């Protein structure tokens, strides 16, 4: 009965990771969400040359959008 125990352990270790796989978010997926921010906030970030950070509300992954990427929305 040692082998099943080992297999189960492996499954547990892997099981804590896939939440992000399940979410399937990416920078491309979150990019359109920049539209939901106010235009003046987008302009401000571009002017200040500061990236905007978006956090996926499902898995908590953080994505930084650089000013030149934000400028593409304006
Ligand atoms: Zn996510």
PDB file of the backbone (N, CA, C, O) and the ligand in Angstrom, with CONECT records:
HET     ZN  A 101       1
ATOM      1  N   UNK A   1       0.821  -1.222   0.000  1.00  0.00           N
ATOM      2  CA  UNK A   1       0.000   0.000   0.000  1.00  0.00           C
ATOM      3  C   UNK A   1       0.850   1.264   0.000  1.00  0.00           C
ATOM      4  O   UNK A   1       0.336   2.372   0.159  1.00  0.00           O
ATOM      5  N   UNK A   2       2.167   1.083  -0.181  1.00  0.00           N
ATOM      6  CA  UNK A   2       3.007   2.280  -0.154  1.00  0.00           C
ATOM      7  C   UNK A   2       2.841   3.102  -1.441  1.00  0.00           C
ATOM      8  O   UNK A   2       2.882   4.332  -1.432  1.00  0.00           O
ATOM      9  N   UNK A   3       2.654   2.380  -2.531  1.00  0.00           N
ATOM     10  CA  UNK A   3       2.612   3.074  -3.826  1.00  0.00           C
ATOM     11  C   UNK A   3       1.409   4.023  -3.948  1.00  0.00           C
ATOM     12  O   UNK A   3       1.569   5.168  -4.372  1.00  0.00           O
ATOM     13  N   UNK A   4       0.214   3.559  -3.582  1.00  0.00           N
ATOM     14  CA  UNK A   4      -0.928   4.499  -3.683  1.00  0.00           C
ATOM     15  C   UNK A   4      -0.700   5.760  -2.860  1.00  0.00           C
ATOM     16  O   UNK A   4      -1.089   6.854  -3.269  1.00  0.00           O
ATOM     17  N   UNK A   5      -0.069   5.604  -1.698  1.00  0.00           N
ATOM     18  CA  UNK A   5       0.212   6.771  -0.859  1.00  0.00           C
ATOM     19  C   UNK A   5       1.108   7.752  -1.584  1.00  0.00           C
ATOM     20  O   UNK A   5       0.899   8.964  -1.536  1.00  0.00           O
ATOM     21  N   UNK A   6       2.102   7.213  -2.252  1.00  0.00           N
ATOM     22  CA  UNK A   6       3.028   8.077  -2.990  1.00  0.00           C
ATOM     23  C   UNK A   6       2.303   8.814  -4.114  1.00  0.00           C
ATOM     24  O   UNK A   6       2.491  10.014  -4.318  1.00  0.00           O
ATOM     25  N   UNK A   7       1.482   8.077  -4.824  1.00  0.00           N
ATOM     26  CA  UNK A   7       0.764   8.695  -5.944  1.00  0.00           C
ATOM     27  C   UNK A   7      -0.125   9.831  -5.427  1.00  0.00           C
ATOM     28  O   UNK A   7      -0.190  10.912  -6.012  1.00  0.00           O
ATOM     29  N   UNK A   8      -0.793   9.555  -4.332  1.00  0.00           N
ATOM     30  CA  UNK A   8      -1.699  10.553  -3.784  1.00  0.00           C
ATOM     31  C   UNK A   8      -0.945  11.833  -3.408  1.00  0.00           C
ATOM     32  O   UNK A   8      -1.412  12.948  -3.641  1.00  0.00           O
ATOM     33  N   UNK A   9       0.233  11.630  -2.820  1.00  0.00           N
ATOM     34  CA  UNK A   9       1.047  12.786  -2.458  1.00  0.00           C
ATOM     35  C   UNK A   9       1.368  13.630  -3.699  1.00  0.00           C
ATOM     36  O   UNK A   9       1.278  14.857  -3.680  1.00  0.00           O
ATOM     37  N   UNK A  10       1.741  12.940  -4.762  1.00  0.00           N
ATOM     38  CA  UNK A  10       2.075  13.662  -5.996  1.00  0.00           C
ATOM     39  C   UNK A  10       0.869  14.465  -6.476  1.00  0.00           C
ATOM     40  O   UNK A  10       0.993  15.615  -6.898  1.00  0.00           O
ATOM     41  N   UNK A  11      -0.286  13.836  -6.402  1.00  0.00           N
ATOM     42  CA  UNK A  11      -1.499  14.507  -6.870  1.00  0.00           C
ATOM     43  C   UNK A  11      -1.760  15.759  -6.030  1.00  0.00           C
ATOM     44  O   UNK A  11      -2.141  16.806  -6.552  1.00  0.00           O
ATOM     45  N   UNK A  12      -1.549  15.628  -4.730  1.00  0.00           N
ATOM     46  CA  UNK A  12      -1.786  16.784  -3.853  1.00  0.00           C
ATOM     47  C   UNK A  12      -0.858  17.945  -4.206  1.00  0.00           C
ATOM     48  O   UNK A  12      -1.286  19.097  -4.264  1.00  0.00           O
ATOM     49  N   UNK A  13       0.403  17.633  -4.439  1.00  0.00           N
ATOM     50  CA  UNK A  13       1.375  18.693  -4.726  1.00  0.00           C
ATOM     51  C   UNK A  13       0.989  19.412  -6.018  1.00  0.00           C
ATOM     52  O   UNK A  13       0.994  20.641  -6.081  1.00  0.00           O
ATOM     53  N   UNK A  14       0.659  18.636  -7.035  1.00  0.00           N
ATOM     54  CA  UNK A  14       0.279  19.239  -8.319  1.00  0.00           C
ATOM     55  C   UNK A  14      -1.022  20.019  -8.168  1.00  0.00           C
ATOM     56  O   UNK A  14      -1.219  21.049  -8.812  1.00  0.00           O
ATOM     57  N   UNK A  15      -1.907  19.515  -7.306  1.00  0.00           N
ATOM     58  CA  UNK A  15      -3.235  20.098  -7.171  1.00  0.00           C
ATOM     59  C   UNK A  15      -3.249  21.512  -6.665  1.00  0.00           C
ATOM     60  O   UNK A  15      -4.237  22.220  -6.856  1.00  0.00           O
ATOM     61  N   UNK A  16      -2.188  21.948  -6.026  1.00  0.00           N
ATOM     62  CA  UNK A  16      -2.214  23.304  -5.490  1.00  0.00           C
ATOM     63  C   UNK A  16      -1.827  24.331  -6.554  1.00  0.00           C
ATOM     64  O   UNK A  16      -2.009  25.532  -6.354  1.00  0.00           O
ATOM     65  N   UNK A  17      -1.306  23.872  -7.659  1.00  0.00           N
ATOM     66  CA  UNK A  17      -0.840  24.800  -8.688  1.00  0.00           C
ATOM     67  C   UNK A  17      -1.913  25.175  -9.729  1.00  0.00           C
ATOM     68  O   UNK A  17      -2.002  26.339 -10.119  1.00  0.00           O
ATOM     69  N   UNK A  18      -2.729  24.205 -10.184  1.00  0.00           N
ATOM     70  CA  UNK A  18      -3.516  24.455 -11.414  1.00  0.00           C
ATOM     71  C   UNK A  18      -4.574  25.546 -11.363  1.00  0.00           C
ATOM     72  O   UNK A  18      -5.233  25.782 -12.376  1.00  0.00           O
ATOM     73  N   UNK A  19      -4.771  26.217 -10.247  1.00  0.00           N
ATOM     74  CA  UNK A  19      -5.794  27.263 -10.199  1.00  0.00           C
ATOM     75  C   UNK A  19      -5.562  28.273 -11.327  1.00  0.00           C
ATOM     76  O   UNK A  19      -6.506  28.721 -11.977  1.00  0.00           O
ATOM     77  N   UNK A  20      -4.302  28.619 -11.545  1.00  0.00           N
ATOM     78  CA  UNK A  20      -4.012  29.589 -12.586  1.00  0.00           C
ATOM     79  C   UNK A  20      -4.267  29.011 -13.979  1.00  0.00           C
ATOM     80  O   UNK A  20      -4.691  29.714 -14.896  1.00  0.00           O
ATOM     81  N   UNK A  21      -3.995  27.702 -14.110  1.00  0.00           N
ATOM     82  CA  UNK A  21      -4.272  27.067 -15.397  1.00  0.00           C
ATOM     83  C   UNK A  21      -5.771  27.121 -15.667  1.00  0.00           C
ATOM     84  O   UNK A  21      -6.224  27.378 -16.782  1.00  0.00           O
ATOM     85  N   UNK A  22      -6.516  26.869 -14.600  1.00  0.00           N
ATOM     86  CA  UNK A  22      -7.965  26.839 -14.707  1.00  0.00           C
ATOM     87  C   UNK A  22      -8.497  28.218 -15.095  1.00  0.00           C
ATOM     88  O   UNK A  22      -9.441  28.337 -15.876  1.00  0.00           O
ATOM     89  N   UNK A  23      -7.885  29.239 -14.543  1.00  0.00           N
ATOM     90  CA  UNK A  23      -8.335  30.597 -14.812  1.00  0.00           C
ATOM     91  C   UNK A  23      -8.099  30.952 -16.285  1.00  0.00           C
ATOM     92  O   UNK A  23      -8.978  31.509 -16.942  1.00  0.00           O
ATOM     93  N   UNK A  24      -6.921  30.631 -16.789  1.00  0.00           N
ATOM     94  CA  UNK A  24      -6.635  30.900 -18.199  1.00  0.00           C
ATOM     95  C   UNK A  24      -6.485  32.366 -18.538  1.00  0.00           C
ATOM     96  O   UNK A  24      -6.630  32.747 -19.699  1.00  0.00           O
ATOM     97  N   UNK A  25      -6.200  33.190 -17.559  1.00  0.00           N
ATOM     98  CA  UNK A  25      -6.042  34.597 -17.868  1.00  0.00           C
ATOM     99  C   UNK A  25      -4.663  34.847 -18.471  1.00  0.00           C
ATOM    100  O   UNK A  25      -3.752  34.029 -18.337  1.00  0.00           O
ATOM    101  N   UNK A  26      -4.533  35.958 -19.116  1.00  0.00           N
ATOM    102  CA  UNK A  26      -3.251  36.361 -19.691  1.00  0.00           C
ATOM    103  C   UNK A  26      -3.321  37.869 -19.858  1.00  0.00           C
ATOM    104  O   UNK A  26      -4.367  38.489 -19.663  1.00  0.00           O
ATOM    105  N   UNK A  27      -2.208  38.429 -20.214  1.00  0.00           N
ATOM    106  CA  UNK A  27      -2.174  39.870 -20.435  1.00  0.00           C
ATOM    107  C   UNK A  27      -3.167  40.266 -21.533  1.00  0.00           C
ATOM    108  O   UNK A  27      -3.837  41.295 -21.440  1.00  0.00           O
ATOM    109  N   UNK A  28      -3.248  39.440 -22.561  1.00  0.00           N
ATOM    110  CA  UNK A  28      -4.145  39.730 -23.688  1.00  0.00           C
ATOM    111  C   UNK A  28      -5.608  39.720 -23.232  1.00  0.00           C
ATOM    112  O   UNK A  28      -6.427  40.504 -23.710  1.00  0.00           O
ATOM    113  N   UNK A  29      -5.917  38.814 -22.295  1.00  0.00           N
ATOM    114  CA  UNK A  29      -7.296  38.710 -21.814  1.00  0.00           C
ATOM    115  C   UNK A  29      -7.662  39.925 -20.966  1.00  0.00           C
ATOM    116  O   UNK A  29      -8.786  40.423 -21.025  1.00  0.00           O
ATOM    117  N   UNK A  30      -6.693  40.395 -20.173  1.00  0.00           N
ATOM    118  CA  UNK A  30      -6.991  41.519 -19.280  1.00  0.00           C
ATOM    119  C   UNK A  30      -6.894  42.875 -19.986  1.00  0.00           C
ATOM    120  O   UNK A  30      -7.451  43.869 -19.519  1.00  0.00           O
ATOM    121  N   UNK A  31      -6.194  42.902 -21.095  1.00  0.00           N
ATOM    122  CA  UNK A  31      -5.978  44.180 -21.794  1.00  0.00           C
ATOM    123  C   UNK A  31      -7.268  44.970 -22.037  1.00  0.00           C
ATOM    124  O   UNK A  31      -7.307  46.172 -21.775  1.00  0.00           O
ATOM    125  N   UNK A  32      -8.320  44.315 -22.532  1.00  0.00           N
ATOM    126  CA  UNK A  32      -9.570  45.069 -22.772  1.00  0.00           C
ATOM    127  C   UNK A  32     -10.142  45.702 -21.505  1.00  0.00           C
ATOM    128  O   UNK A  32     -10.924  46.649 -21.576  1.00  0.00           O
ATOM    129  N   UNK A  33      -9.746  45.171 -20.341  1.00  0.00           N
ATOM    130  CA  UNK A  33     -10.267  45.734 -19.091  1.00  0.00           C
ATOM    131  C   UNK A  33      -9.748  47.147 -18.857  1.00  0.00           C
ATOM    132  O   UNK A  33     -10.323  47.902 -18.073  1.00  0.00           O
ATOM    133  N   UNK A  34      -8.675  47.499 -19.527  1.00  0.00           N
ATOM    134  CA  UNK A  34      -8.178  48.875 -19.398  1.00  0.00           C
ATOM    135  C   UNK A  34      -9.232  49.859 -19.882  1.00  0.00           C
ATOM    136  O   UNK A  34      -9.264  51.009 -19.443  1.00  0.00           O
ATOM    137  N   UNK A  35     -10.097  49.406 -20.791  1.00  0.00           N
ATOM    138  CA  UNK A  35     -11.175  50.259 -21.296  1.00  0.00           C
ATOM    139  C   UNK A  35     -12.108  50.692 -20.176  1.00  0.00           C
ATOM    140  O   UNK A  35     -12.736  51.748 -20.252  1.00  0.00           O
ATOM    141  N   UNK A  36     -12.195  49.869 -19.137  1.00  0.00           N
ATOM    142  CA  UNK A  36     -13.132  50.180 -18.060  1.00  0.00           C
ATOM    143  C   UNK A  36     -12.569  51.248 -17.122  1.00  0.00           C
ATOM    144  O   UNK A  36     -13.276  51.766 -16.257  1.00  0.00           O
ATOM    145  N   UNK A  37     -11.295  51.568 -17.305  1.00  0.00           N
ATOM    146  CA  UNK A  37     -10.732  52.671 -16.520  1.00  0.00           C
ATOM    147  C   UNK A  37     -11.084  53.988 -17.192  1.00  0.00           C
ATOM    148  O   UNK A  37     -11.397  54.026 -18.382  1.00  0.00           O
ATOM    149  N   UNK A  38     -11.031  55.057 -16.426  1.00  0.00           N
ATOM    150  CA  UNK A  38     -11.338  56.366 -16.992  1.00  0.00           C
ATOM    151  C   UNK A  38     -10.237  56.797 -17.943  1.00  0.00           C
ATOM    152  O   UNK A  38      -9.052  56.584 -17.688  1.00  0.00           O
ATOM    153  N   UNK A  39     -10.650  57.407 -19.044  1.00  0.00           N
ATOM    154  CA  UNK A  39      -9.686  57.870 -20.044  1.00  0.00           C
ATOM    155  C   UNK A  39      -8.645  58.779 -19.417  1.00  0.00           C
ATOM    156  O   UNK A  39      -7.466  58.715 -19.767  1.00  0.00           O
ATOM    157  N   UNK A  40      -9.074  59.620 -18.494  1.00  0.00           N
ATOM    158  CA  UNK A  40      -8.107  60.555 -17.896  1.00  0.00           C
ATOM    159  C   UNK A  40      -7.066  59.806 -17.072  1.00  0.00           C
ATOM    160  O   UNK A  40      -5.915  60.236 -16.987  1.00  0.00           O
ATOM    161  N   UNK A  41      -7.461  58.698 -16.470  1.00  0.00           N
ATOM    162  CA  UNK A  41      -6.491  57.909 -15.717  1.00  0.00           C
ATOM    163  C   UNK A  41      -5.484  57.251 -16.659  1.00  0.00           C
ATOM    164  O   UNK A  41      -4.298  57.150 -16.346  1.00  0.00           O
ATOM    165  N   UNK A  42      -5.977  56.805 -17.819  1.00  0.00           N
ATOM    166  CA  UNK A  42      -5.084  56.211 -18.816  1.00  0.00           C
ATOM    167  C   UNK A  42      -4.100  57.266 -19.321  1.00  0.00           C
ATOM    168  O   UNK A  42      -2.899  57.021 -19.426  1.00  0.00           O
ATOM    169  N   UNK A  43      -4.641  58.444 -19.630  1.00  0.00           N
ATOM    170  CA  UNK A  43      -3.784  59.530 -20.132  1.00  0.00           C
ATOM    171  C   UNK A  43      -2.746  59.916 -19.097  1.00  0.00           C
ATOM    172  O   UNK A  43      -1.585  60.168 -19.419  1.00  0.00           O
ATOM    173  N   UNK A  44      -3.184  59.957 -17.852  1.00  0.00           N
ATOM    174  CA  UNK A  44      -2.292  60.332 -16.762  1.00  0.00           C
ATOM    175  C   UNK A  44      -1.131  59.341 -16.671  1.00  0.00           C
ATOM    176  O   UNK A  44       0.022  59.742 -16.514  1.00  0.00           O
ATOM    177  N   UNK A  45      -1.434  58.073 -16.769  1.00  0.00           N
ATOM    178  CA  UNK A  45      -0.401  57.051 -16.681  1.00  0.00           C
ATOM    179  C   UNK A  45       0.588  57.183 -17.832  1.00  0.00           C
ATOM    180  O   UNK A  45       1.794  57.017 -17.645  1.00  0.00           O
ATOM    181  N   UNK A  46       0.069  57.485 -19.032  1.00  0.00           N
ATOM    182  CA  UNK A  46       0.939  57.642 -20.192  1.00  0.00           C
ATOM    183  C   UNK A  46       1.829  58.868 -20.013  1.00  0.00           C
ATOM    184  O   UNK A  46       3.030  58.832 -20.281  1.00  0.00           O
ATOM    185  N   UNK A  47       1.195  59.976 -19.542  1.00  0.00           N
ATOM    186  CA  UNK A  47       1.942  61.208 -19.322  1.00  0.00           C
ATOM    187  C   UNK A  47       3.060  61.012 -18.317  1.00  0.00           C
ATOM    188  O   UNK A  47       4.180  61.488 -18.503  1.00  0.00           O
ATOM    189  N   UNK A  48       2.734  60.304 -17.252  1.00  0.00           N
ATOM    190  CA  UNK A  48       3.701  60.062 -16.187  1.00  0.00           C
ATOM    191  C   UNK A  48       4.661  58.924 -16.532  1.00  0.00           C
ATOM    192  O   UNK A  48       5.611  58.652 -15.798  1.00  0.00           O
ATOM    193  N   UNK A  49       4.395  58.265 -17.665  1.00  0.00           N
ATOM    194  CA  UNK A  49       5.190  57.106 -18.059  1.00  0.00           C
ATOM    195  C   UNK A  49       5.207  56.043 -16.966  1.00  0.00           C
ATOM    196  O   UNK A  49       6.233  55.431 -16.667  1.00  0.00           O
ATOM    197  N   UNK A  50       4.022  55.853 -16.383  1.00  0.00           N
ATOM    198  CA  UNK A  50       3.904  54.838 -15.334  1.00  0.00           C
ATOM    199  C   UNK A  50       3.053  53.677 -15.828  1.00  0.00           C
ATOM    200  O   UNK A  50       2.029  53.883 -16.479  1.00  0.00           O
ATOM    201  N   UNK A  51       3.477  52.467 -15.520  1.00  0.00           N
ATOM    202  CA  UNK A  51       2.649  51.327 -15.911  1.00  0.00           C
ATOM    203  C   UNK A  51       1.387  51.242 -15.048  1.00  0.00           C
ATOM    204  O   UNK A  51       1.370  51.710 -13.910  1.00  0.00           O
ATOM    205  N   UNK A  52       0.340  50.645 -15.600  1.00  0.00           N
ATOM    206  CA  UNK A  52      -0.875  50.377 -14.838  1.00  0.00           C
ATOM    207  C   UNK A  52      -0.898  48.885 -14.530  1.00  0.00           C
ATOM    208  O   UNK A  52      -0.691  48.047 -15.408  1.00  0.00           O
ATOM    209  N   UNK A  53      -1.152  48.580 -13.279  1.00  0.00           N
ATOM    210  CA  UNK A  53      -1.199  47.176 -12.886  1.00  0.00           C
ATOM    211  C   UNK A  53      -2.645  46.710 -12.792  1.00  0.00           C
ATOM    212  O   UNK A  53      -3.469  47.307 -12.099  1.00  0.00           O
ATOM    213  N   UNK A  54      -2.928  45.626 -13.507  1.00  0.00           N
ATOM    214  CA  UNK A  54      -4.244  45.008 -13.384  1.00  0.00           C
ATOM    215  C   UNK A  54      -4.079  43.674 -12.678  1.00  0.00           C
ATOM    216  O   UNK A  54      -3.141  42.926 -12.951  1.00  0.00           O
ATOM    217  N   UNK A  55      -4.993  43.385 -11.774  1.00  0.00           N
ATOM    218  CA  UNK A  55      -4.961  42.122 -11.045  1.00  0.00           C
ATOM    219  C   UNK A  55      -6.169  41.306 -11.441  1.00  0.00           C
ATOM    220  O   UNK A  55      -7.305  41.774 -11.360  1.00  0.00           O
ATOM    221  N   UNK A  56      -5.918  40.091 -11.866  1.00  0.00           N
ATOM    222  CA  UNK A  56      -7.015  39.188 -12.206  1.00  0.00           C
ATOM    223  C   UNK A  56      -7.811  38.900 -10.943  1.00  0.00           C
ATOM    224  O   UNK A  56      -7.247  38.460  -9.941  1.00  0.00           O
ATOM    225  N   UNK A  57      -9.111  39.144 -10.981  1.00  0.00           N
ATOM    226  CA  UNK A  57      -9.912  38.949  -9.778  1.00  0.00           C
ATOM    227  C   UNK A  57     -10.213  37.474  -9.527  1.00  0.00           C
ATOM    228  O   UNK A  57     -10.726  37.118  -8.466  1.00  0.00           O
ATOM    229  N   UNK A  58      -9.902  36.626 -10.484  1.00  0.00           N
ATOM    230  CA  UNK A  58     -10.157  35.192 -10.300  1.00  0.00           C
ATOM    231  C   UNK A  58      -8.966  34.513  -9.625  1.00  0.00           C
ATOM    232  O   UNK A  58      -9.133  33.805  -8.632  1.00  0.00           O
ATOM    233  N   UNK A  59      -7.765  34.728 -10.164  1.00  0.00           N
ATOM    234  CA  UNK A  59      -6.609  33.997  -9.632  1.00  0.00           C
ATOM    235  C   UNK A  59      -5.593  34.908  -8.945  1.00  0.00           C
ATOM    236  O   UNK A  59      -4.657  34.425  -8.308  1.00  0.00           O
ATOM    237  N   UNK A  60      -5.774  36.222  -9.074  1.00  0.00           N
ATOM    238  CA  UNK A  60      -4.868  37.128  -8.388  1.00  0.00           C
ATOM    239  C   UNK A  60      -3.571  37.413  -9.125  1.00  0.00           C
ATOM    240  O   UNK A  60      -2.686  38.071  -8.579  1.00  0.00           O
ATOM    241  N   UNK A  61      -3.443  36.931 -10.352  1.00  0.00           N
ATOM    242  CA  UNK A  61      -2.233  37.228 -11.120  1.00  0.00           C
ATOM    243  C   UNK A  61      -2.164  38.714 -11.434  1.00  0.00           C
ATOM    244  O   UNK A  61      -3.180  39.357 -11.698  1.00  0.00           O
ATOM    245  N   UNK A  62      -0.959  39.242 -11.401  1.00  0.00           N
ATOM    246  CA  UNK A  62      -0.793  40.662 -11.673  1.00  0.00           C
ATOM    247  C   UNK A  62      -0.138  40.865 -13.032  1.00  0.00           C
ATOM    248  O   UNK A  62       0.792  40.148 -13.403  1.00  0.00           O
ATOM    249  N   UNK A  63      -0.633  41.846 -13.761  1.00  0.00           N
ATOM    250  CA  UNK A  63      -0.072  42.167 -15.070  1.00  0.00           C
ATOM    251  C   UNK A  63       0.184  43.660 -15.151  1.00  0.00           C
ATOM    252  O   UNK A  63      -0.688  44.475 -14.850  1.00  0.00           O
ATOM    253  N   UNK A  64       1.390  44.003 -15.561  1.00  0.00           N
ATOM    254  CA  UNK A  64       1.730  45.413 -15.736  1.00  0.00           C
ATOM    255  C   UNK A  64       1.556  45.803 -17.193  1.00  0.00           C
ATOM    256  O   UNK A  64       2.031  45.113 -18.095  1.00  0.00           O
ATOM    257  N   UNK A  65       0.875  46.906 -17.410  1.00  0.00           N
ATOM    258  CA  UNK A  65       0.713  47.434 -18.766  1.00  0.00           C
ATOM    259  C   UNK A  65       1.558  48.686 -18.889  1.00  0.00           C
ATOM    260  O   UNK A  65       1.370  49.666 -18.167  1.00  0.00           O
ATOM    261  N   UNK A  66       2.491  48.625 -19.822  1.00  0.00           N
ATOM    262  CA  UNK A  66       3.425  49.745 -19.994  1.00  0.00           C
ATOM    263  C   UNK A  66       2.721  50.901 -20.709  1.00  0.00           C
ATOM    264  O   UNK A  66       1.746  50.706 -21.435  1.00  0.00           O
ATOM    265  N   UNK A  67       3.246  52.112 -20.481  1.00  0.00           N
ATOM    266  CA  UNK A  67       2.617  53.308 -21.077  1.00  0.00           C
ATOM    267  C   UNK A  67       2.375  53.190 -22.580  1.00  0.00           C
ATOM    268  O   UNK A  67       1.351  53.666 -23.070  1.00  0.00           O
ATOM    269  N   UNK A  68       3.292  52.569 -23.322  1.00  0.00           N
ATOM    270  CA  UNK A  68       3.069  52.499 -24.772  1.00  0.00           C
ATOM    271  C   UNK A  68       1.918  51.547 -25.091  1.00  0.00           C
ATOM    272  O   UNK A  68       1.256  51.693 -26.119  1.00  0.00           O
ATOM    273  N   UNK A  69       1.679  50.569 -24.208  1.00  0.00           N
ATOM    274  CA  UNK A  69       0.543  49.677 -24.422  1.00  0.00           C
ATOM    275  C   UNK A  69      -0.758  50.391 -24.087  1.00  0.00           C
ATOM    276  O   UNK A  69      -1.775  50.214 -24.757  1.00  0.00           O
ATOM    277  N   UNK A  70      -0.702  51.212 -23.021  1.00  0.00           N
ATOM    278  CA  UNK A  70      -1.886  51.970 -22.632  1.00  0.00           C
ATOM    279  C   UNK A  70      -2.237  52.991 -23.711  1.00  0.00           C
ATOM    280  O   UNK A  70      -3.409  53.227 -24.003  1.00  0.00           O
ATOM    281  N   UNK A  71      -1.207  53.588 -24.293  1.00  0.00           N
ATOM    282  CA  UNK A  71      -1.410  54.614 -25.315  1.00  0.00           C
ATOM    283  C   UNK A  71      -2.185  54.056 -26.507  1.00  0.00           C
ATOM    284  O   UNK A  71      -2.879  54.803 -27.197  1.00  0.00           O
ATOM    285  N   UNK A  72      -2.077  52.779 -26.750  1.00  0.00           N
ATOM    286  CA  UNK A  72      -2.807  52.153 -27.847  1.00  0.00           C
ATOM    287  C   UNK A  72      -4.309  52.238 -27.680  1.00  0.00           C
ATOM    288  O   UNK A  72      -5.051  52.050 -28.644  1.00  0.00           O
ATOM    289  N   UNK A  73      -4.766  52.517 -26.480  1.00  0.00           N
ATOM    290  CA  UNK A  73      -6.203  52.599 -26.209  1.00  0.00           C
ATOM    291  C   UNK A  73      -6.743  54.008 -26.363  1.00  0.00           C
ATOM    292  O   UNK A  73      -7.954  54.222 -26.417  1.00  0.00           O
ATOM    293  N   UNK A  74      -5.837  54.958 -26.434  1.00  0.00           N
ATOM    294  CA  UNK A  74      -6.293  56.354 -26.419  1.00  0.00           C
ATOM    295  C   UNK A  74      -6.516  56.906 -27.824  1.00  0.00           C
ATOM    296  O   UNK A  74      -6.899  58.065 -27.979  1.00  0.00           O
TER     297      UNK A  74
HETATM  298 ZN    ZN A 101      -6.493  34.836 -13.667  1.00  0.00          ZN
END
